[in-house]
Protein backbone atom coordinates (compact mmCIF):
# COMPACT_ATOMS: atom_id res chain seq x y z
CA UNK A 1 0.00 0.00 0.00
CA UNK A 2 1.21 3.44 -0.77
CA UNK A 3 1.07 6.36 1.61
CA UNK A 4 -1.79 7.88 -0.41
CA UNK A 5 -3.93 4.78 0.10
CA UNK A 6 -3.19 4.79 3.83
CA UNK A 7 -4.18 8.45 4.14
CA UNK A 8 -7.43 7.81 2.25
CA UNK A 9 -8.30 4.89 4.53
CA UNK A 10 -7.63 6.99 7.63
CA UNK A 11 -9.85 9.78 6.32
CA UNK A 12 -12.63 7.28 5.57
CA UNK A 13 -12.44 6.04 9.15
CA UNK A 14 -12.70 9.56 10.57
CA UNK A 15 -15.61 10.83 8.47
CA UNK A 16 -18.79 8.75 8.61
CA UNK A 17 -20.56 8.24 5.33
CA UNK A 18 -24.03 9.63 4.69
CA UNK A 19 -25.46 6.15 5.15
CA UNK A 20 -23.86 5.83 8.56
CA UNK A 21 -25.13 9.26 9.61
CA UNK A 22 -28.66 8.32 8.59
CA UNK A 23 -28.48 5.12 10.62
CA UNK A 24 -27.25 7.05 13.65
CA UNK A 25 -30.20 9.44 13.41
CA UNK A 26 -32.66 6.55 13.22
CA UNK A 27 -31.08 4.87 16.23
CA UNK A 28 -31.33 8.11 18.22
CA UNK A 29 -35.03 8.37 17.36
CA UNK A 30 -35.72 4.79 18.41
CA UNK A 31 -34.26 5.29 21.87
CA UNK A 32 -37.08 6.63 24.02
CA UNK A 33 -36.98 7.20 27.77
CA UNK A 34 -38.97 4.74 29.81
CA UNK A 35 -41.95 6.31 31.54
CA UNK A 36 -41.69 4.11 34.61
CA UNK A 37 -38.12 5.22 35.23
CA UNK A 38 -39.10 8.90 34.98
CA UNK A 39 -41.98 8.41 37.42
CA UNK A 40 -39.68 6.63 39.84
CA UNK A 41 -37.09 9.39 39.55
CA UNK A 42 -39.78 12.01 40.15
CA UNK A 43 -40.92 10.15 43.27
CA UNK A 44 -37.36 9.92 44.56
CA UNK A 45 -36.82 13.61 43.83
CA UNK A 46 -39.99 14.56 45.68
CA UNK A 47 -38.96 12.49 48.70
CA UNK A 48 -35.54 14.18 48.69
CA UNK A 49 -37.21 17.58 48.54
CA UNK A 50 -39.47 16.67 51.47
CA UNK A 51 -36.46 15.46 53.45
CA UNK A 52 -34.62 18.68 52.66
CA UNK A 53 -37.51 20.80 53.92
CA UNK A 54 -37.69 18.74 57.10
CA UNK A 55 -33.94 19.01 57.72
CA UNK A 56 -33.94 22.77 57.06
CA UNK A 57 -36.72 23.16 59.63
CA UNK A 58 -34.74 21.13 62.17
CA UNK A 59 -31.65 23.23 61.51
CA UNK A 60 -33.48 26.53 61.89
CA UNK A 61 -35.13 25.43 65.11
CA UNK A 62 -31.84 24.21 66.55
CA UNK A 63 -30.10 27.43 65.50
CA UNK A 64 -32.83 29.55 67.12
CA UNK A 65 -32.65 27.48 70.29
CA UNK A 66 -28.88 27.96 70.47
CA UNK A 67 -29.21 31.73 69.92
CA UNK A 68 -31.76 31.87 72.77
CA UNK A 69 -29.38 29.87 74.97
CA UNK A 70 -26.55 32.32 74.29
CA UNK A 71 -28.76 35.33 75.13
CA UNK A 72 -30.10 33.68 78.28
CA UNK A 73 -26.64 32.74 79.59
CA UNK A 74 -25.28 36.23 78.84
CA UNK A 75 -28.20 37.76 80.77
CA UNK A 76 -27.73 35.35 83.69
CA UNK A 77 -24.01 36.08 83.75
CA UNK A 78 -24.69 39.83 83.94
CA UNK A 79 -27.18 39.33 86.76
CA UNK A 80 -24.71 37.08 88.59
CA UNK A 81 -22.02 39.76 88.50
CA UNK A 82 -24.52 42.37 89.77
CA UNK A 83 -25.74 40.25 92.66
CA UNK A 84 -22.26 39.00 93.53
CA UNK A 85 -21.06 42.59 93.87
CA UNK A 86 -24.05 43.46 96.09
CA UNK A 87 -23.33 40.54 98.42
CA UNK A 88 -19.72 41.65 98.86
CA UNK A 89 -20.75 45.24 99.62
CA UNK A 90 -23.29 44.16 102.24
CA UNK A 91 -20.86 41.93 104.07
Helices and strands as residue ranges (DSSP letters): H 3-14, H 18-30, H 35-90
